[in-house]
Amino acid sequence: MKAKMKALFTEEQGQGMTEYGLVLGIIAVAVVGALALLREQIMEMFTSVTDAVTNRENVPAE
C-alpha cells in the first residue's frame, strides 16, 4: 500500500498533457489579445475589401 501511495505522487505520466494544456491556454490568450488590439484595422480591411467587391459589380465589362 505504501508503495502505491508513493507511486501516486512520483508518477509523471500525466504531466505532459498538463504542460500542453497550459501552453495552449497561453497561446489562446495571446491570440485573443492580439485580435482585440488589432480590431479596428481588421474591420477596416474587411470593409475596404467589401467595398471593392461591391463597386466591381457596378463597373461595366470591357
Order of alpha helices (4+ residues) and beta strands (2+ residues): alpha-alpha-alpha
